[in-house]
Amino acid sequence: MNFWRENEVFGKNAFVILLETSGCSWRSCYMCGYNYKQTGEKSDQDLINQIESALLNYKGEDIIKIFTSGSFLDDSEINPTTRKRILDLLPDRDKQITIESRPEFITEKNLKPLKGRNIEVAIGLESSNNTVLKNCVNKGFKVEDFVEASTKVLDHGFKRKVYLLLKPPFLSEKEALIDLKSSIDFASIYADTISINPVNVQNHTLVKRLWVEKRYRPPWLWSLVDALIYSQKYVDKGKVVVSMPSGAGRERGVHNCFSCDTEIIKKMDKCRIKQSYDDLKDLSCDCIEKWKDSLALEKYVFGNPIYP
């Protein structure tokens, strides 16, 4: 178990609890290595003990997030009785509680016991393109499954959050950016909050193998900046768009030339909290020309990176 605090949009804050469970039951996405960090089956009492221990550090944050590196609604990770006990242990019933789940576990049976709580259900859609989901992510479900799950969440009066992926393997930088923007358009219909997650290179993944073989480069930070500026039109319509990329500014994460990364990441985070991405338009660095080269040329080398 681990816990930490995060600054949320508009000055709110969140208390995040990462439970140790058996992990994601799918365990097949090309970019995800979280399942290798799990330590095996956990008893119901062990999960309760983890929650109780974490809550000793709760200081009344506005939002409580419960993550498992899998699906909170998956009975093989957390059985229904234990889920109810966990929710009953959480203080301040009016506080927002964010959970994550794959679409197949978002059922009437699993949603009904959540009634009476201020729930946000986050789903990792990654892309609104079924070909990308199958061939570049290996997600194990279709866009139609996401739409059905999102509709169920809405019908139960809960909030909806969607995770979108920037640059899954086998796409060039330009293809990845086009796919992300299309996915943002799509997600704006089915989610209240859109979270953009650039790929970072995790161990024990196909992405790691491609990266070691120099056949994959994590996305440019300029691509993320471009996508966030693009998303402003949905922010202006009341949607929340966020990005808190893991490993940003490092070789394995979303990055530019490393000399401009720190400044961009800091400004991007300020924009996230204010929900004003137009402020990113004044950023500049010489490496932006290399990014433009990548957008123009990578398709001619089958998506292989032309710059490290």
HUJOPE-V358296 format. One record per residue. N is the residue number from 1. SS is DSSP state (@ for helix, = for strand, . for the rest). PSI is psi in degrees with one decimal (none if undefined). OMEGA is omega in whole degrees, 0 to 359 (none if undefined). Layout:
BEGIN
n = [N	N]
ss = [SS	SS]
psi = [PSI	PSI]
omega = [OMEGA	OMEGA]
END
This chain:
BEGIN
n = [1	2	3	4	5	6	7	8	9	10	11	12	13	14	15	16	17	18	19	20	21	22	23	24	25	26	27	28	29	30	31	32	33	34	35	36	37	38	39	40	41	42	43	44	45	46	47	48	49	50	51	52	53	54	55	56	57	58	59	60	61	62	63	64	65	66	67	68	69	70	71	72	73	74	75	76	77	78	79	80	81	82	83	84	85	86	87	88	89	90	91	92	93	94	95	96	97	98	99	100	101	102	103	104	105	106	107	108	109	110	111	112	113	114	115	116	117	118	119	120	121	122	123	124	125	126	127	128	129	130	131	132	133	134	135	136	137	138	139	140	141	142	143	144	145	146	147	148	149	150	151	152	153	154	155	156	157	158	159	160	161	162	163	164	165	166	167	168	169	170	171	172	173	174	175	176	177	178	179	180	181	182	183	184	185	186	187	188	189	190	191	192	193	194	195	196	197	198	199	200	201	202	203	204	205	206	207	208	209	210	211	212	213	214	215	216	217	218	219	220	221	222	223	224	225	226	227	228	229	230	231	232	233	234	235	236	237	238	239	240	241	242	243	244	245	246	247	248	249	250	251	252	253	254	255	256	257	258	259	260	261	262	263	264	265	266	267	268	269	270	271	272	273	274	275	276	277	278	279	280	281	282	283	284	285	286	287	288	289	290	291	292	293	294	295	296	297	298	299	300	301	302	303	304	305	306	307	308]
ss = [.	=	=	=	=	=	=	.	@	@	@	.	=	=	=	=	=	=	.	.	.	.	.	.	.	.	.	.	.	.	.	.	.	@	@	@	@	.	.	.	.	.	.	@	@	@	@	@	@	@	@	@	@	@	@	.	.	.	.	.	.	.	=	=	=	=	=	.	.	.	.	.	.	.	.	.	.	.	.	@	@	@	@	@	@	@	@	@	@	.	.	.	.	.	.	=	=	=	=	=	.	.	@	@	@	.	.	@	@	@	@	@	.	.	.	.	.	=	=	=	=	=	=	=	=	=	.	.	.	@	@	@	@	@	@	@	@	.	.	.	.	.	@	@	@	@	@	@	@	@	@	@	@	@	@	.	.	.	=	=	=	=	=	=	=	=	.	.	.	.	.	.	@	@	@	@	@	@	@	@	@	@	@	@	@	@	@	@	@	@	.	.	=	=	=	=	=	=	.	.	.	.	.	.	.	@	@	@	@	@	@	@	.	.	.	.	.	.	.	=	@	@	@	@	@	@	@	@	@	@	@	@	@	@	@	.	.	.	.	=	=	=	.	.	.	.	.	.	.	.	.	.	.	.	=	.	.	.	.	.	@	@	@	@	@	@	@	@	@	@	@	@	@	@	.	.	@	@	@	@	@	@	.	.	.	.	.	@	@	@	@	@	@	@	@	@	@	@	@	@	@	.	.	.	.	.	.	.]
psi = [143.0	160.8	155.1	175.3	146.9	145.8	126.2	177.1	151.2	33.5	3.6	171.3	159.0	145.5	117.2	128.1	122.5	105.4	143.2	112.7	-168.9	-9.8	-179.1	132.2	-13.6	-55.2	35.9	1.9	139.4	-23.2	-5.7	121.6	10.0	-34.0	-23.0	-10.5	-6.1	155.3	21.1	-176.5	142.8	138.7	161.2	-42.4	-33.9	-41.9	-41.3	-41.6	-38.6	-46.2	-46.4	-39.8	-43.3	-41.1	-15.5	-19.8	1.9	132.2	32.8	24.7	156.7	-31.9	142.1	124.9	130.4	109.6	151.8	3.9	24.7	-131.4	119.9	-27.5	5.8	116.3	-25.0	-17.7	-49.0	114.6	158.6	-39.4	-42.4	-36.4	-46.0	-41.1	-40.3	-47.5	-37.1	-25.5	-19.6	132.6	170.0	78.0	-19.3	-10.6	146.0	135.1	121.3	127.9	163.4	146.9	147.5	156.5	-35.3	-17.0	-2.5	86.6	165.5	-42.3	-38.4	-26.6	-34.5	-42.4	-11.6	-8.6	143.2	-5.6	156.3	86.8	137.8	123.8	120.7	132.8	132.7	84.5	-43.7	-52.2	148.7	9.0	117.5	-31.5	-42.4	-43.8	-41.2	-49.0	-24.1	-18.9	-32.8	51.2	-28.9	6.9	169.4	165.4	-37.4	-33.8	-38.9	-45.4	-43.2	-44.0	-42.8	-39.7	-40.1	-42.0	-45.9	-42.6	-25.8	2.9	17.7	160.3	156.8	132.7	141.5	138.3	129.6	144.4	135.1	114.0	65.5	162.2	158.2	7.5	142.1	169.5	-43.9	-44.0	-40.5	-40.8	-41.0	-43.8	-41.0	-45.4	-40.7	-38.6	-35.1	-44.8	-46.9	-47.1	-27.0	-19.0	-31.9	8.8	151.7	-33.1	134.1	122.6	121.0	121.9	101.7	143.0	134.0	148.7	110.1	149.6	156.0	37.2	161.2	-38.6	-41.6	-43.0	-45.1	-38.7	-44.2	-36.7	5.5	33.1	4.7	136.7	131.5	157.1	152.8	143.8	-29.8	-33.8	-40.8	-43.4	-45.9	-42.7	-38.0	-40.0	-41.1	-36.7	-11.5	-31.6	-27.7	-32.4	-41.6	-20.0	7.3	-3.2	154.9	128.9	127.2	159.9	122.3	71.7	133.0	135.8	18.0	137.9	6.6	166.4	-35.3	-8.9	-178.1	127.8	162.8	-116.9	3.3	-20.6	-27.7	-7.4	-45.8	-45.7	-44.1	-43.9	-42.4	-43.8	-37.9	-38.8	-37.5	-39.1	-37.0	-46.7	-38.7	-17.0	54.1	83.5	-8.9	-23.4	-13.0	-9.4	-20.4	5.5	147.4	155.3	154.2	-27.9	-8.2	-26.1	-35.7	-39.0	-43.9	-37.5	-43.2	-42.6	-38.0	-31.6	-21.5	-28.0	-23.5	-9.6	31.2	36.9	-5.7	143.4	143.7	-10.6	148.5	none]
omega = [176	178	176	179	180	172	182	181	177	173	177	177	184	172	186	177	177	181	170	177	175	175	183	181	177	172	185	179	188	187	190	177	184	184	180	180	181	186	177	183	177	178	178	181	178	178	177	179	179	180	181	179	180	185	174	182	180	183	176	179	185	185	172	178	178	181	179	190	178	183	179	183	178	182	180	175	181	183	187	180	180	176	180	180	179	180	179	180	183	180	172	186	179	181	178	176	179	175	180	177	167	184	186	180	179	184	176	181	183	181	185	180	180	181	180	177	179	190	167	179	180	181	177	177	179	182	177	182	183	178	177	180	183	191	185	181	186	189	177	171	181	179	180	177	177	181	179	180	180	179	177	179	180	181	179	176	181	177	183	177	180	174	176	185	173	174	167	182	176	173	173	179	182	178	180	181	177	180	180	181	177	180	175	177	182	184	180	179	191	181	175	179	178	179	182	184	175	178	167	188	180	180	176	179	174	178	179	180	179	180	179	180	180	177	178	173	173	185	173	175	177	178	178	177	181	181	180	176	178	185	185	181	177	173	180	179	174	176	174	178	183	170	177	192	175	176	182	179	179	186	182	183	177	183	173	183	181	178	181	190	184	180	182	181	179	181	179	181	176	178	178	182	180	187	179	186	175	180	180	186	183	178	179	174	180	184	179	178	176	176	179	175	180	178	186	194	187	180	181	178	174	176	178	184	175	174	179	none]
END
